Amino acid sequence: MPMAPAGARRSPDAILAELQQDARARLRVYVGAAPGVGKTYSMLLDGHGLRAKGVDVVIGIVETYDRSDTKAQVGDLEVVPRRQVAYRGVTLEELDVDAIITRHPQMCIVDELAHTNAPGSPRAKRYQDVLALLDAGISVMTAVNIQHLETLNDAVARATGVRVRETVPDTFLERADDVINVDVTVDELRTRMREGRIYRPDKIEHALTHFFRKGNLSTLRELALRLVADEVSDQAADYRAREGLEPPLIPERVMVCMSSNPAGARVIRTGARIAGRLGSRWYAVYVETPAEKPAHIRSRDAEGLQQNIRLAESLGATVVRVTATKAADGLIAFAQREGVTHVIFGQTARSRWELLWYGSILNRFLSAVPDATVQVVPQDR
């Protein structure tokens, strides 16, 4: 089913038609540039519209943050009681997946997709709870801010100076049937902030001069619009494949040169983002040299490598371990064999003397694979 255009919301009739024609549980993700754009309000509005059409809709969890318009929009929608979790002397409230599955509605509204569940919960993250509901045959409407998507983590940190710790893998969006951009202008969002419709009064001025600066919000808004446009492009490519239409003449293949450097996460995210825009398969390639064989690699490097492997896999990469005496030889051989068209390197930490003595991996690669597009990702400060 084609995705709604960027910024558009489908009518309850359209959503109902999709639910009726497809036995598979459907996932609808509302994306916003920042808190306060109206993601939760839009979900609740659509929930009421579906219920009016006869769909069995419940609220699994909604955070109103004491916003009067959002609280009013909850109205008389059925709310499944939250699960109570005792932790360090306090009681935390979490989404009760088991209770929702037992109730088994047609549609469940789940807010705050990037939320980390309380310790001891059956699943670590709320997006995993959503996947459990989908597996049980329950359709879900959920919401997330653009800064919580894993591959955009570095871009958001550079733009806003804020490193978001709670993230959702971009592969989650591959399961989505609809990705809706809930959008308002920068001036409208800042007006909502001044009116106290987003944060408490004591936090307003700090927010307006920091995260909610015009430049920050413009960047986040652009990222949200691009994300939805990329998702539309991906679905168009899927449609072409299903209908047997001609694929692009030259399939793109992306290779990320992965290392044991813990700072390599930025390189991996960049590769995932490029591969997503190209709609291509991508590889995270690690060259195991004699110095980094399991019997010789330093424990710190081994841990950093495993962290990078887990991140790459979570973002949809095919992780490849190549054995070679020199890293450049392994990367060149793999790129030539697989017909790689785009390569992402991390900026080297070697000194000028080391580059003169040992040679540059990048320069060797450019000489051996001249037709590939190469991008070098700067190191984090």
N, C-alpha and C positions, 0 to 999 in steps of 0.2 A: 504494500500500500504506500503510495507516495507520501512524502513528508509535507507538513504544512510549510508555507513559505516563511522565511525569517520574519519574526515579529508577529506572525499571524496566530490566531487561536481558532480551532475548529469548533463548529457549533455542536451542541449536545446531540443533534440528529446525526451528524457525521460520525461522532464517536460511537454512538449506539449502533450504527450500521456496521462499523468495524467490529464491534464486540459480537454482533450477531452472526457475521459471516465467517468468523475465524474462531475455531475451537480453542486455539492456543491463547493463553493469558497474554494480555497486551501491556506494554510498558510505555508510559507517557512521561517525559521529563521536561520540567519547566526550568529554563536556565535564565539567570539574571546577572547583570553586571555588578550588582552590589546589594546589600540588605536594603529593603524599603522600596524596591521597584514594583512589588505586587505579586510575587510568585505564589505565595500562600493564598492570597486573596483570589487569584485567578483559578487555582486548584479548587478552592471551595465553591466558587461561582459555577465552575463546570460540574462539580459534584451535585449541586442543587439541580442543575439543568438535567443531568442524567437521571436523578431520582424522579424528577417530574415525568420522565419518559418511561418509568417503570423499572429502571435498573436498581439493583440492590447495592447501595453505596454505604460504606462506613468510614469513619475516621480512625485510622490506626494511631496516629500521633500528629498533632499540629501544635506548633509553638506560636502563640499570638503575641508574646512579649508585651502583653497588656495594651496592645494597639486596639483602640475602640472599634475601628472599622473592620478589622480582622475578626475580633471577638464577635461582633454582630453578624458577620458572614457565616460563622459556624452554625448559627441558628439552631434548627432542630435536627440536624444530621446526627445519626447514631454514632456515638463515640465508644469504642472498645476500651475498657479500663486498662490502664498501663500496668506493666509488671513492676512490682516493688522490689528493689534490691538494696540490702543493707551493706554499707561499705564504710568502714572507719568511723562508725558511730553516727552516720547520717543515712537517710533513706533516699535512694535515687530512683527515678522513674524512667523506665525504658519501654520501647515497643514490645508488646506481648504477641510474638509471632504465633505461638501455640494457640492462644485464645482466638486469634483472627482465623487461623486455619480451621479450628473447630467451628467457628461461626460461619465460615466459608461464604463471604459475600461475593458478588460479581466484581466489585471495584473497591479498592482500599486506598485511602489518601494517607501518604507517609511523607512527613515534612523532614527537613534537615538531613538530606541524604548523606552528607560527609561525616555525620556524627560518629564518635567513637563510643561504643557501648561500655557499660560499667564492667570492671574486672569480674571474671567468673561467669559472664554471659555466654550463651551457647555459641555466639558468633562475635567476632571482635568489632565489626563495623556494621553500621546500619544498612549500607548498600548490600551487604551480604544477607541481611534480613529480608530485603526486598527481593533478592534472587530466590530466597527460600519460599516467599509467597508466590512468586511467579511459577516456581516448580510445582507448587501445590495447586496450580490452576486458577489463581486469583489475580486479576488484573490490578495494576498499580498506577497511581498518579503520584509523582514525587518531584521535589524541587532541590536545586543546588545553585550556588553562586559560582561564577566562572573561575574565581581564584582557587576553588577547591579541586579543579581538574589537574591530574598529576602532571601532564606534559606542559601545562601553562604555569607551573609553580615558579620556575625561574623567571619567566617573563613578568609575572605579577610582582615578584620580589624586587626586580630591577625597577619597575615602574612606580611602585608604591613604597618601597622600603620595608615592606611587611612580608615576612616569610610565613606562609600558611602551613601549619603542621598537619591538619586533618585534610586528607586528599582522597579522591575517588579515581580509580584507574580509568583512563579513557576507553578501555575495552568495554566498560559497563555500557557506554552509549551504543555499542554495536548491537546490544540486545534491544535497544529502544525502537518502538514503532513510530513514535513521534517525538521530536525535540523542538520545543516551543521557546522562542526568545521573548521573555517578558521585558519590554523596553519602555523607558521613559527618558526624557531629555535630562541632561546634566543639571540644568537650572531647576527643573521640576523636582528632581531628587534632592537637591540642596534646599529647596523651599520646604519639602516635607521634613527634612532634618530640622530646620529652624522652627518649624511649627510643633516640634516634639512628637512627630508621628513615627519616628524610627528608634531613637535612643532616649534615655532619660535626660531631663534637663541638665543635670550636672555633667553630662558627657558630650553635649551638643557642640560647644565651641572647640573642644579638642578634636572632635571628629571632623569638623568643617575645615580646620587648619592642617589636618594630617591626612587620614585615609580618604576623606570626602573632598579633597581639593579638586578643583575643576580638571586639572591635568590628569590626575589619577583616574577620575571617573570617565573621562573621555577615552583613555587607553583601555580601561576595563570594558567599556561599552563596545569599542571597536573589536576587542577580542571575542566578546559574546556574539557579535554579528558575524564575524569570520567563522567561528565555530559552527554556528547553525548553517552557514553557507557550505562549509566543508561536509557537514552531515548530509545535506541535500545532494551534493555532488556524489557522495558515496552511494546513496540510495539510487541515484540515476545510473551509476555504474552497475549496481546489482540488477537493476531492471534490464539493462542491456544484456547482461549475462543470462538472465532467466528467459528473455525473449529470443535469444540466439542472435542478437545483433552483433555487428562487427566490433571487436575490441580495438583499443588504440593500436596503431601499427607497431609501435616500439614500446613494449612493456617496460615500465620503470622498475628498477631494483635498487634498494637503499642498503648501504652497509655502514654500520656504526663501528668504529674501531674502539673496542672496549678494553679497559685495562683493570689493574687491581687498585688503581688510585681511587680513594673514597670520594674525591671531587669529581669523578667521572659521571655522576648522576646527571649533571647538566648536559653533558654530551649525549647521553642516552635519551633524555627527554627531547632534545632538539631533533634527534633522528626520528623518534616516534612521531613528532609533529610534522616533519617533512614527509614522511611516509604516508601519514594520514591525508595530507593535502594532495599527494600524488595518487592516492588510492592504490598503493603498491605494497608488495611484500617487502619486509625488511629483516636484515640480519644484524645481530650484535655479535661481532667476531672477536675472540680473544686468542692471542697467539701464545702458546705455552713454549717458552724457550727453556734451555737446560737449567737456567738459574731459577725458573719458576715452576719446575716440576714439583709434584706433591712432597717429595722427600727433601726439597731444598728451599721452597718458598717460605718467606718469613710469615709468622702467624698473623701479623698485622695486615700484610698484603693478601693473605688467603682470606681473611675476614672481609676485607674491602672488595675482593673479587666476588665473593658469594653475595654480598649486598648488591653489587651491580648486576649480577646475573638474575637475582630475584626481581629487581626493578625492571630489567629488560623484559623478562618473561611476563610480568604483570601488565606491561604495556603492549604486549602482542608480538614481541620479537621472536624470531627463530634464533636461539643462541647456539653459536658454533664455536667449538674449541679446535684450533689448528695447531699442529706441532711443527715447529721450524727452529733452526739454529738462530736465525735473526727474525725479529718481528716484521720487518719490512718484507722479507721473502714470503712469509706466510700470508700477509695481507694481500700482496700482489697476486700470488697464486690463486687465492680464493676469488678475488675480484675478477680476474681474467676467466676463471673457470665458470663462474656464475653469471657473467655478463652484467656486472654491477654498473649502474649508471650514475648513482649519487653516493658520495662517500663523506662521512662526517668524522673529522679528527678533533681531538682535544688539543689545545695549545700546549706545546712542550714546556716542561719545567727545567730542561737541561740548560746549562750555562753555554755561553758562546764557545768556550774552549772545548766542551764536550761535543758540541755539534761539529766543530772542526775536526776533532780527533776521530769520533765514531761515525760521523755522517748523519744527515737528516733523513728520518724515515719518510717524512712528507715529500722531500725532494726526490727521493728514489721512487716513491709511488707515482708522482706526477710524470716522471720520465717513462715509467713502465706502462702506465695506464693513462695515456693522454686524453682519451675521449670521455673520461668520467668527470662529472661536475663535483668539485671538492669544496667543502666548507670547513673552516677551522673555528671551533668554538672557544672563546676566551676563557681563561681560568677564572674561577670565583676569587674575589679579593680575599 
